[in-house]
Amino acid sequence: MLLSRRSLIAATAAVTALPRRSRAQARPTIRIGVMNDMSGPYRDVTGPTGVACAKQAVREFAPGAFDVEVLSADHQNKPDVAVSLAREWSDQRCVDIIIDVAATSCALALASVCKEKNKIMIADDDFFGPGKVREDGRKLTPAYLFEGKKPAESKGEWDLYKLIGTTPADEAFRPLSDGCVRW
């Protein structure tokens, strides 16, 4: 059976119009930047342990629909170094979130970069707990109410206070819409 030229063109057009089986799509990657003090006074509190904890949390979470990559860097407790690292991470390495910034000076400097680059930064304070940096640069942390313990209640030499209550950071400070005093 001979094929006419017209039949051959029609068959070729029909085959090329069929949907192709596409290759698997690359899974999206979320990049978490752990920027902390690896060599200074906060090293024992955050440092390499903070990086290891972030990596362990990623392993335990075991995401299925996306990959998670953890990057780390030492900001050396210098705001200019922190800003430089954040810009590099945002522009070249596509970091989505910056965590573990213990030094307040670095956290406040990073607030403007994160706002400019539309990135997330979680700035926890080792003494006051989880916090965030508001658009005006003010660091918000929860407010705590303590009461002095009676000597009979104390369990040790430094056990002097008991926690009475906690006010979340968003409620502890005046809302940005109400304005704030600038010093």
C-alpha positions in Angstrom: 0.0 0.0 0.0 1.5 3.3 -1.1 0.9 6.5 0.8 0.1 9.6 -1.0 1.9 12.7 -0.2 -1.3 14.2 1.2 -1.8 11.2 3.5 1.8 11.4 4.7 1.5 15.1 5.6 -1.8 14.5 7.4 -0.3 11.6 9.4 2.7 13.6 10.3 0.6 16.5 11.4 -1.6 14.2 13.5 1.4 12.7 15.3 2.9 16.0 16.1 -0.4 17.3 17.5 -0.6 14.4 20.0 0.4 15.4 23.6 3.9 14.5 24.5 4.8 12.8 27.7 6.7 15.5 29.6 9.6 15.0 31.9 9.1 15.3 35.6 9.0 18.9 36.8 11.7 20.0 39.2 10.4 20.3 42.7 10.4 23.9 44.1 13.2 24.6 46.6 12.8 26.6 49.8 16.0 28.1 51.0 16.4 28.9 54.7 19.3 31.1 55.7 20.6 30.6 59.3 22.5 33.8 60.0 24.0 33.8 63.5 27.1 34.5 65.6 29.5 31.6 64.9 32.5 33.2 66.6 31.5 35.8 69.2 29.6 36.0 72.5 26.4 34.4 71.1 28.2 31.4 69.7 27.3 29.1 72.6 23.6 30.2 72.5 23.1 30.1 68.7 26.2 29.4 66.5 26.8 26.0 65.0 24.2 24.4 67.2 21.5 26.6 65.7 22.6 25.5 62.2 22.5 21.8 63.3 19.1 22.3 64.8 17.7 23.9 61.6 19.1 21.0 59.5 17.6 18.4 61.9 14.2 20.1 61.8 14.3 20.0 58.0 15.1 16.3 58.1 12.4 15.5 60.6 9.8 17.5 58.7 10.6 15.5 55.6 8.8 17.6 53.0 7.3 15.7 50.0 6.2 18.4 47.6 9.3 20.6 47.8 13.0 20.5 48.7 14.4 22.5 51.6 18.0 23.8 51.7 19.7 25.2 54.8 22.4 27.8 54.3 24.5 29.3 57.1 26.7 32.3 57.7 28.4 34.2 60.5 27.3 37.9 60.8 30.1 38.5 63.4 27.7 40.7 65.3 28.3 43.4 62.8 25.2 45.0 61.1 27.0 45.8 57.9 28.2 42.2 57.5 24.7 41.0 58.2 23.2 43.3 55.6 25.8 42.3 53.0 25.1 38.6 53.6 21.4 39.2 53.3 21.7 41.0 50.0 24.0 38.3 48.6 21.6 35.6 49.8 18.6 37.4 48.3 20.1 38.3 45.0 22.4 35.3 44.2 21.2 32.4 46.3 17.4 33.0 46.4 17.0 32.6 50.1 13.4 32.8 51.2 13.7 33.2 54.9 16.4 34.3 57.4 16.4 32.9 60.9 18.3 32.8 64.1 19.5 36.4 64.1 20.3 36.8 67.9 22.1 40.2 67.9 19.5 43.0 68.0 21.8 45.3 66.1 21.9 42.8 63.2 18.2 42.1 63.4 17.3 45.8 63.1 19.7 46.3 60.2 18.3 43.3 58.4 14.7 44.5 58.8 15.0 47.1 56.0 16.7 44.6 53.7 14.1 42.0 54.3 11.3 44.6 53.6 13.1 45.8 50.5 13.7 42.3 49.1 10.3 41.0 50.3 11.8 38.3 52.4 10.9 36.8 55.8 13.0 37.2 58.9 12.4 35.5 62.2 14.3 37.3 64.9 14.2 35.5 68.2 15.7 36.8 71.4 17.3 34.4 73.7 16.0 36.2 76.8 12.6 37.4 75.6 11.6 34.6 73.3 10.1 34.9 69.8 9.9 38.3 68.2 9.6 40.1 65.0 10.9 43.4 63.5 8.1 45.7 62.5 8.2 47.9 59.3 9.4 50.9 61.3 12.4 49.0 62.6 11.1 48.4 66.1 11.8 44.9 67.4 8.7 43.5 69.1 9.0 40.8 71.7 6.4 39.5 74.2 6.1 41.4 77.6 6.3 39.3 80.7 5.0 40.0 84.2 7.0 38.5 87.1 6.4 38.4 90.8 9.1 38.0 93.5 9.0 34.6 95.2 8.9 34.1 98.9 12.1 32.5 100.3 10.1 29.3 101.0 9.1 29.1 97.3 12.6 29.4 95.9 14.4 26.2 94.9 17.8 27.7 94.6 20.0 30.8 95.1 18.9 32.4 91.8 15.3 31.2 91.8 13.8 34.6 92.7 10.9 35.2 90.4 7.8 33.4 89.1 6.1 34.2 85.8 2.6 35.6 86.4 1.6 36.4 82.8 2.7 37.0 79.2 1.4 39.5 76.7 2.0 38.7 73.0 4.3 41.0 71.1 1.5 42.4 68.9 -0.5 43.4 72.0 2.5 44.6 74.1 3.4 47.5 71.8 1.4 50.4 70.3 0.2 49.5 66.7 2.1 51.1 63.9 -1.2 52.7 62.6 -1.4 54.7 65.9 2.0 56.2 65.3 4.9 56.0 67.7 7.4 58.2 69.4 10.7 58.5 67.5 13.7 59.4 69.7 
